[in-house]
Amino acid sequence: MGVRQRVRSALVGIYERRLSRSLVGADTPRHVGVIIDGNRRWARAIGLEDVNDGHRRGADKIADLLGWCDDAGVEVVTLFLLSTDNLTRPEPELTPLLRIIEGVATDLAGPGRRWHLRAMGALELLPAETAAVLKQAEEDTRHRPGASVNLAVGYGGRREIVDAVRSLLTAHAEQGTSMDALVEQLHPDHIAEHLYTRGQPDPDLVIRTSGEQRLSGFLLWQTANAEFHFTDVYWPDFRRIDFLRALRDYSARHRRFGG
């Protein structure tokens, strides 16, 4: 490491510690959603021919993020890893990406990890082996004491709402509720009880990397009152200092909830 790099590293460390101190006693989000984006562009930007190298580098960053969330006291983290739209990618890219996601799930469920995982999405659209790995990771971590981590794979926000409504209608049909009675008593909370995130608080903060400023269908129902933080940093380059900046911005906002 050259002199310039050492000086830069020292300055970043000083700034990071200052950011950490500024967050002591600040409002902390209970649930953070992260739209992981920019892996392919990161790979191309540094001259890599195989964009899956970007996905691999991004996968290595996930455990770091969860550790930062633990340090901050975040209770729930939802990671947007693969959308239903992504399932149409060419096979030479999709298959390695699915293997990488399987590796992420296995790693996060491994010995010494405290998080309990939840597979979230249309698992029936995934290859059987990928769905099996996700389900096994969920089962293996069911009773762990750490933060809840939702792995959104094969996920689409509109599909989630459709699935929730379908589940709600099925449940009431089994109870013998008439359609007229259901229409009369239907409340948003009834639908929320059938979402993939049922039983969890809605996201307080959503972070998206890579400079894109859109949700891409991520948690469309649950983010009605969420705060958003968009950063130009590609996901493989996302650092603790970038995470702390997101927390700082969140703590500075006055959440009005429509008031």
Residue pairs with C-beta under 8 A, 6 or more apart in sequence:
1 9
12 239
12 241
15 241
16 240
16 241
16 244
19 241
19 244
19 245
19 248
20 244
22 248
23 72
23 244
23 247
23 248
23 251
26 247
26 248
26 251
27 250
27 251
28 72
28 73
28 74
28 247
28 251
29 74
29 203
29 204
29 205
29 227
29 247
29 250
30 74
30 75
30 76
30 201
30 204
31 74
31 75
31 76
31 77
31 78
31 200
31 201
31 202
31 203
31 204
31 205
32 69
32 74
32 76
32 77
32 78
32 203
32 204
32 205
32 206
32 207
33 77
33 78
33 80
33 203
33 205
33 206
33 207
33 218
33 219
33 223
33 226
34 65
34 77
34 78
34 79
34 80
34 206
34 207
34 208
34 209
35 80
35 206
35 207
35 208
35 209
35 212
35 215
35 216
35 218
36 58
36 62
36 79
36 80
36 81
36 209
36 235
37 208
37 209
37 210
37 212
37 234
37 235
38 54
38 58
38 209
38 210
38 211
38 233
38 234
38 235
38 236
39 51
39 54
39 55
39 57
39 58
39 234
39 235
39 236
40 51
40 54
40 55
41 54
41 210
41 234
42 54
42 57
42 58
42 234
42 235
42 236
42 237
43 50
43 51
43 52
43 53
43 54
43 57
44 51
44 54
45 234
48 54
51 93
52 93
52 96
52 97
52 100
54 236
55 96
55 97
55 100
56 100
57 236
58 235
58 236
59 100
59 101
59 103
59 104
60 236
61 235
61 236
61 238
62 79
62 104
62 108
63 107
63 108
64 240
65 77
65 238
65 243
66 77
66 108
66 115
66 147
66 149
68 240
68 243
68 244
69 77
69 147
69 243
70 114
70 146
70 147
72 243
72 247
74 147
75 147
75 148
75 201
76 147
76 148
76 149
76 150
76 200
76 201
76 203
77 147
77 148
77 149
77 150
78 120
78 149
78 150
78 152
78 197
78 203
78 219
79 149
79 150
79 151
79 152
80 152
80 155
80 216
80 218
81 101
81 104
81 151
81 152
81 153
81 155
82 97
82 98
82 101
82 121
82 152
82 153
82 154
82 155
83 154
83 155
83 156
83 216
83 217
84 121
84 122
84 125
84 154
84 155
84 156
84 159
84 217
85 156
85 216
85 217
86 94
86 97
87 94
87 125
87 126
87 154
89 97
98 126
98 127
98 130
101 130
101 151
101 153
102 129
102 130
102 133
102 134
104 151
105 117
105 119
105 133
105 134
105 137
105 151
106 133
106 137
107 113
108 115
108 117
108 137
108 141
108 149
108 151
109 117
109 136
109 137
109 140
109 141
113 141
113 144
113 146
114 144
114 145
114 146
114 147
115 141
115 144
115 146
115 147
115 148
115 149
116 138
116 141
116 142
116 143
116 144
116 145
116 146
116 147
116 148
116 149
117 137
117 138
117 141
117 149
117 150
117 151
118 138
118 148
118 149
118 150
118 151
118 196
119 131
119 134
119 135
119 137
119 138
119 151
119 153
120 150
120 151
120 152
120 153
120 155
120 196
120 197
121 152
121 153
121 154
121 155
121 156
121 160
121 196
122 154
122 155
122 156
122 159
122 163
123 131
123 134
123 135
123 153
123 154
124 131
125 154
126 134
126 153
126 154
130 153
134 151
134 153
137 151
148 200
150 196
150 197
150 200
152 196
152 218
155 196
155 217
155 218
156 217
157 215
157 217
157 218
157 219
157 220
157 221
158 217
158 220
160 195
160 196
160 219
160 220
160 221
161 191
161 195
161 220
161 221
163 194
163 196
164 191
164 192
164 194
164 195
164 196
164 221
165 191
165 194
167 194
168 190
168 191
168 193
168 194
169 182
171 194
172 182
191 221
192 198
192 221
195 221
195 222
197 219
197 222
202 219
202 222
202 223
202 224
202 225
202 226
203 219
203 222
203 223
203 226
204 226
204 227
204 250
204 255
205 226
205 227
205 228
205 229
205 246
205 247
205 250
206 215
206 218
206 219
206 223
206 226
206 227
206 228
206 229
207 228
207 229
207 230
207 231
207 243
207 246
208 214
208 215
208 228
208 229
208 230
208 231
209 231
209 233
209 234
209 235
209 238
210 231
210 232
210 233
210 234
210 235
211 230
211 231
211 232
212 230
213 230
215 223
219 226
225 255
225 257
225 258
227 249
227 250
227 253
227 255
229 245
229 246
229 249
229 250
231 238
231 242
231 245
231 246
233 239
233 242
